């Protein structure tokens, strides 16, 4: 009879011991292993019931059917049940599994911590419930390994996807992605699917720009990637809803809306851009004119109301003629800056001065219309402040279509080889040069 005692776990610090997010506790019996092509992170919080079966199933699949070298990292973010000790046992039993513990909660924080320290050329994450069919993993990471794309996401909303979940969650998911499209002009279809991957170079460049530490983390990462002209690859997935999901819908929705608003404010103030573009090569945008018109009109409405307010405030100290010049000049500068970024998708400082100078020249058209209107009002004896304000505001709005044509054809006319004029919000583009492959190579097992 074999009386040999089972192997004991090496001493580990328990979650009750304070561990900062910047100094995570790592349980890894083979820290000197050869770098894996892909590191898959499973963020967990109080998952003692599902963790062992899910990691065992995932490890078996990767060992038998996945052609690239791999490492699974269980990222325990402040669990208070037996999750951490189960994670340590799994790491002890499998050389390709390790465990990381943070004593501060937050899925985004867990992913940020592990991805920032990863040495693999490709990083990924999936939910512990493994709701997504694992056969989608290789199609997900293949364009990242080749260097074709920068991030990749599983999409439950693609036409070819097969999804089993209740109507409530389906409606919430679709509504959320519609909000992202309407507000941030997101080009990807499914921000919330827990099945994503990215090239480490791209992810590590974007992480300093990402502020969220919770559920909005990966949405923010995708929006920032698109804002900086990176390629996002989508894979239709087969997905089965987990009835024991830990997501609190109401609080998560509130945090997501706050995140959307924060990104909108950041983009409006010029934040959210990489200091050094990751992709080389020139791009030629193909944004439809109808979409440009909608954005131009939206900005124009705001500018028109701003003009009316500024004119009414400045009319008394500056006189009506002076107020017209000041209000129109201020609104023209703000309007040109907004159209540069939002309507014509241009970023960076290069060319900004030229665009503003041309924008002021273009402002001569509405200024001329305003002066003619102003003269007509004086000739007819109209002196009411309300009537003058309304007439000049209407005249400014009527010159909008002419101004749009001049902005499109002259002020923001694109040069064929301008990297500065790269689209930033997922619009179609034609690349003139082939992107660098960044040294990512496939490692066969």
C-alpha positions, 0 to 999 in steps of 0.5 A: 500500500502506497503511504506516500503523502500527497505533495504539499503546496509551497507556503503562500501568502493568503488573500488576507495579507495586504498585497498592492496592485503594483506588487501582485503575489505570483504563484509560478513553479516555473518562472523560467519557462520558455516564453509562450506565444500567447498568454491567456488571462482568466480574471476571477473573483470568488469563483471557487465553484467553477475555477477548477473545472474551467481551467482543467477544461481549457488546459486540456483543449490547449494541450490537445488542439491548440498549435501555438505555445501557451500560458494560462494565468489565473488573475485573482482580484481580491477573492475572499473565498477559496479561489486563491488556494484552488488557483495555486493548486492548479498552477502546481499541477500544470506547468503551463498554468500560473496564478496571480493575486491582487488584493484590490478588486477590479477586472480591468485592474487584474488584466492591466497588471498581468498584461503589463508584465507579460513577455508573450507577443500576444495576450488574451483573456476569457471569462472563467465560465468559458461561455465562448466556444474554444474553437474560436480561439485560434481564429481570434489570435491568428491575425495577431500572430501574423501582425495583420491586426492589433486587437481581436474580439469575439462578437456575439452580434455578428451574423454568423454567431450562434448565441443562447441567452435570454432576451433581456441580456440580448437587448441590453447588449445591443442597446449598449453597442448602439450607444457606443456607435452613436456617441463614440462612432465605434466600428466594432460590433460587440464591446462586452464579449469576454473573449478578446486578445491583442498584440502585446506591443499594441496593448502595452502602448494603450494601457497608460491611456486607459483609466477604468479599472473595472468592467468598462476597461476593455470597452475603453481599450477598444475605443482608444485603439480605434481612435488611434487607427489600430486594426480590430479583428472580429470573430463570430463566436458560439456563446452560451449564457452563464446563468450565474453571471456576477455582473450587476447590470444597473451599476455596470450600466451607470459606470459604462455611461460615465465612461462613455461621457469621460471618453467624449470629453477626453477626445474633445480636449485632445486626449487619448492619442498615442505619442508615437503611432504604432502603424506605419504607412499612409492611409486614404480615408473613404468616409461617406459625404452623408456621414460628414454632413450629419456630423457637420450639421450637429456641430453647426447646431451647437455653434449656432446657439453659441453664436447667439449667446455670445452675440447677445452677451457682447452686444452691450459692451462692444456694440452690435457690429463688434459683437458680431465680429467677436462672436463669429470669430470665436465660433469659427475657431471652435467650429473648425477645431471640432470639424477637424477632429469629428467630421473629417477625422484628423488628429495630431498638431501637424497641419492644425495651424494651416487648417485654422487659417483656412477656416478663418478665410472660409468664415468670410462667406458667412461674415459677408452674409451677416454684414449684408443682413446687418445692413439690410436691418439698418436700412429697414429700421429694425432695431430690436435686439431680439429681432437682430439676433434672430436675423443674424443667427439665421443668416449664419446658419444659411451659409453653412452649406457653402462653408461645408463645401469649402471645408471639405474641398479646400480646408481639410482636403487630404494629401495622399501621403499624410500620416497625420490625416489618418482616420481615427474612428474605424472608418475604411481606409486604404493602406499605401504601405504594408504594416510592420510585423513587429517580430511576432512569429508563430511557435509550433508546439 
